[in-house]
Amino acid sequence: MSEAHQNACAEWRIMLHGFVDGELDGVHAAQFEGHLATCESCRAEMERVGAVKKIIDQDGVRWRPPEALRSQVLSMLSFEQTAVASSLPRAHRPPFWRRAFDLSRQWSFIPSLAVLAASAFLFINTPSQTLILQDEIMASHVRSMMADHLTDVLTSDQHTVKPWFNGKIDFSPPVSDLTKDGFPLVGGRVDYIGGRAVAALVYRRHGHVINLFIWPTASGTQTTTERDGYNMVQWSDGGLTFWAISDVASGDLAEFERFFRSAERL
């Protein structure tokens, strides 16, 4: 489209894209169709835009944002346009398509708004750090049983398990034997969760494995959750965080936490 035609058909050019996308109301669509009947350049431009749209709409050519994101962007644009127009006296308010044309000239505003809305969408739909951590814990728990690597030190003697960690991690995990409470100690190992080496104490409950992951952290609130058939409980104590995970009943895991927190430790 020539520069002269762009200047002559500026407002029609704005309507052209709305017409191709099927976004014009009946009145404006009829007006634009009438213009097309007399403007060869606009007809050629519409064919070009339509051809490009057909290519873009093909599967695999572009990522289609969720409808919710599109609606949010359009809502923000409509709100901004209405706010600007409403601030003027009615007699001085420009026609709808003049306002749309003015908005398109300030094109830098639209991409910024779209990026802002997209960022908000990604933020809302990005998994939280807690969910990512839970996924790592569950993966380590399952992997420890599938790869025959449940323990590095296989013993129920807490006096052997605790010193075994010396030099392997940068903290001293508390170790308790809960055999008398129905949770016998099996052993321990070093695991890797959340970007650091952690201690893993292994207990059993009626044949079920309980992995207790321990590492230093700031104190936090207690968490109890269920993920894919596994129960998890998290608590903090003495500058350490504890995550217990097992397929035992949630009541059994809560009982394990209570016994571990109240037991005498090395």
N, C-alpha and C positions, 0 to 999 in steps of 0.2 A: 504494500500500500504506500503511495507516494506521500511526501510531507504535506503537499497541498491538499490531498484528499483527507489526511488525518486532521488537518485544521478545519476543513469544511464539514466533515462528518464526525467530529469529536464525540458528541453526545450519542450519536447512533453507534459509534464504535463501542461505547460502554454497554449499550443495550445488546450489541451483537453477541457478546459472550454470555449474557444472561439468556438470550434466545436459544443459542446452541445448547446450553445446559438445561433448558426447560424451566428456567426460574422466573420468567416474566409472567405477569398476570394477563388475563385475556385482552384487556384494553391495550396495554403496551405491546403485546405480541402482535396484535392486529396493526398497530401503528408501524411497527418495524417491518412487517410483511409488506405494507404499502410502500415503505421506503425502498425495500429491496427491488420492488417492481420497476423502480425508476433509477436505481443506482447500480451500475455494472460493477464498479469497484468494490462496493460492499458485498455484492453477491460472490465475487471472486474471493474476497477475504473470508466470508463465511464458509465457503468450500474448503479453504486452506485450514481454517480453525477446526472445522468438522473432521477433516482428514487426520490432523494431528491428534484430536481427541480420540478418534477411533484407534489409533496406534497406541496411545497411552493407556486406553482402557483394556488392552489385551492382557491376559493373564501373564504374570511374571515380569511385566514391564515396570511397574511401580508398586510400591507398598501402599496399600489402602488403609488410611487411618480409620479407627473405629468411628462409627456414626456419632457416638457421644462426643468425641473430640471436635468433629465438624460442627455439631450443633452448638458446642460451647464457644467456638471461635465466631460463628455467625451471630450468636447472642451478644457477645462482647462488642462486635462491630456495630450491631444494631443499636445497642445501648449508647455507644459513643456518638453515633450519628444523631440519635434522638436528643441526646443531651446538648449537643452543639446547636442543633436546629431550634430546640425549645428555648434556648437562652436569648434568641432574637425575637423582636416584636413580630406578630403574625404577618404584618404587611411587608416586612423585610425578609421573610423567610424565603430562600430560593426554592425552586421546584425540586421534586424528588431526584430527577436525573441530573440536575445541576449539582445537587449535594453529592450524589454518587460520583460524578466526574471530579469534583474537588477532592473527594476522599482518595480517588485513584491517583491523583497528582501527588498526594502525600504518601506514596507507596511504601516509604520506609516504615510507616506506622504499622502497616498490615503484616509484613513478615515478623516484626518484633512481637506483635500480639499473638501471631500463630505460634512462634517459638515459645512464648510464655505459656500458652495453653498446652502445647505439647510437653513442655517441661513439667507442668503440673500433672498432666496425665501420667507421664513416666514415673514421677515421684510417687503418685498414689498407688501405681501398680507395681512398683519395685518391691521385692520382698524385703522385710525388715531384717536387721542384723540378727535379731533373736531367732527368726525363722531359718536363716542361713545356718546359724550355729546349731539349731536343733537338727537340721538335715545332716550336718557333719557328724554330730554325736550319734544319730541313728545309723549312719553309714559305718562308722567305726565299730559300733556295737555288733551289727550284722557281719561285718568283715571279720571281726575277731573270732566268730564262731564258724564261718565258712572256710577260712584259710588255715584252720588249725593253729591259730596263734592267739589263743585265749590268754596265755600267761608267758612272761619271760622268766619269772621265778615262781615255780609251782610248789607251794607249801601253805599249810594252814597256820604256820607259826608266825605270828605278827612280829616277833623279835628277829625273824629272818627277813621278812618282807620289807620292813621299814628301812634298815640299813642298806638294803640292796639298791635303793634309789639314790644313795649318796654318789655324787659325781655324774649322775646321768641326767638330772634335772636341777634347776637352780633354786629349789625350795625343798622343804622337808614335809611330805604329806603325812597327816595323821593316819594311823592304822589301828583298827580295832578288830578283835575276834568276836564275832556275834553268834558262835555256835550254840551257846546256851539259850539264845533267843530265837533259834530256828533259821539263822542266816550264816552258815559256816563260811569262813574265809577260804578261798581257793588259791589265791596268789595275787600277783601283780605284774604289770608291764608298763612300758613307756609308750605312749601314743602321741598323735599329732593332731591337734584341733585348734581352730581359730588362729592359725599361723604360728603356733608355738608348741613346744613339747609339754605334755601333761602327764600326770600320774593316773593310772587306771588300776583300781582295786577290783578284784573279781570275787563275787559272793554267789552262793546258790540258795534257792528256795524251792524245795520239793522238786529238784531236778532242773529248775529254770535258772538261767544265768542272769545275774545282776551286775552290770558294769557301773562302777562309780568313778567318774572322771573328776580330777581335782587340779586346780591351778590357781595362782595368785590373782587377785582382782580386787577392785573396790567393792565395798558392800553393796548389795542390791536386794530387791524385793524377792520374796519366795514365789516360785512359779510351778504350777502343776498342769500338765497337758497330756494329750493322747495323740499319737501320730501313727497312722498306718498299722494299728494293732499293738503298738508299743506305748507303754506308759512312761512318762518322764516326770521327775521332780527336781527342782533346783533350789538351792538355798546358799547363803553366805554365812561364814563364821570365821573369826580370827584372821581376816585379811585374805581368806581363800574362798573360792566358789566351788560348789559341789553340784554335779549333775549325775543323778542316778537314772538308769534306763533299763527296762526289762519288759518281757511279755507277761509277767505275773499280774495279778489283779491290782488295780489301783490301791485298794486297801492294804494289800501286802507291801506295796512299795512305800506307802505312807508309814506303815509300821517299821519298815527298814530304816527310813529316815529318822524316826523317833528313837529307835534303839541306837543308831550310830551316833546321833548328836548327844545322847546321854551316857554313852559308854566311856569307860576309862581308856585313854589312848596313849600310845607311845609317842 
